[in-house]
Amino acid sequence: MPGYILLWYNKPMKKFNLQNVVWKEGKYYVSQCLNVDISSFGKTKKESLKNLSEALDLYFEDVKISKIQEVKGAELMPLAFNYA
């Protein structure tokens, strides 16, 4: 029977404060991370943010954390535009 050696590294976890926006669209809540172009949805705001967190976990498995863009002072601002 072969032996297995498991190595565990205790690296300190880095904490990032991501800016997210949540809105109601039909019967679902949509949540979107403003730092990276990732979004998700759920039946409640809480479920939507939980699903967004899971989507971000999957995203950061393949993308370096250094790709996070800092977002400061995000505001919802109305913008009127004309269309034909």
C-alpha positions in Angstrom: 0.0 0.0 0.0 1.6 3.3 -1.1 2.1 6.0 1.5 0.8 9.5 1.1 2.2 12.7 2.5 -0.1 15.6 2.8 1.5 19.1 3.1 -0.6 21.9 4.6 0.6 25.4 4.3 -0.8 27.9 6.8 -0.6 31.0 4.7 -2.3 34.1 6.1 -5.5 34.8 4.2 -5.8 38.2 2.5 -9.0 40.1 2.9 -10.4 42.2 0.0 -13.3 44.5 0.4 -15.2 44.2 -2.9 -17.9 46.7 -3.9 -21.1 45.0 -4.9 -24.5 46.3 -6.1 -27.8 44.4 -5.7 -31.1 45.2 -7.5 -34.4 43.5 -8.1 -35.1 42.3 -11.6 -38.4 40.6 -12.0 -38.8 38.1 -9.3 -35.1 37.7 -8.6 -32.4 39.8 -7.0 -29.2 40.4 -9.1 -25.9 41.1 -7.5 -22.8 42.3 -9.4 -19.3 42.8 -8.2 -18.0 46.2 -9.4 -14.3 45.2 -9.0 -14.5 42.3 -11.4 -17.2 41.6 -14.0 -19.0 38.8 -12.1 -22.7 38.7 -11.3 -25.2 36.2 -9.9 -28.8 36.1 -8.8 -31.2 34.6 -6.2 -34.7 34.8 -4.8 -33.5 37.1 -1.9 -30.7 39.7 -1.5 -29.0 37.3 0.9 -29.2 34.4 -1.5 -28.0 36.6 -4.4 -24.9 37.7 -2.4 -24.2 34.1 -1.3 -24.3 33.0 -5.0 -22.1 35.9 -6.0 -19.6 34.9 -3.3 -19.5 31.3 -4.8 -19.1 32.7 -8.3 -16.2 34.9 -7.1 -14.6 31.9 -5.5 -14.7 30.0 -8.8 -13.5 33.1 -10.7 -10.4 33.6 -8.5 -9.4 29.9 -8.9 -8.3 30.9 -12.5 -7.5 34.6 -12.2 -4.7 36.2 -10.2 -5.9 38.4 -7.3 -3.8 41.2 -8.6 -6.4 41.7 -11.4 -8.8 43.2 -8.9 -9.6 46.9 -9.7 -10.1 49.1 -6.8 -13.5 50.9 -6.7 -13.9 53.8 -4.3 -17.0 56.0 -3.7 -19.3 54.2 -6.1 -22.7 56.0 -6.5 -25.8 55.3 -8.5 -26.2 58.2 -10.9 -29.1 58.7 -13.3 -28.2 59.3 -16.9 -30.8 60.2 -19.5 -30.2 59.4 -23.1 -32.2 59.6 -26.3 -32.7 56.7 -28.6 -34.7 56.2 -31.8 
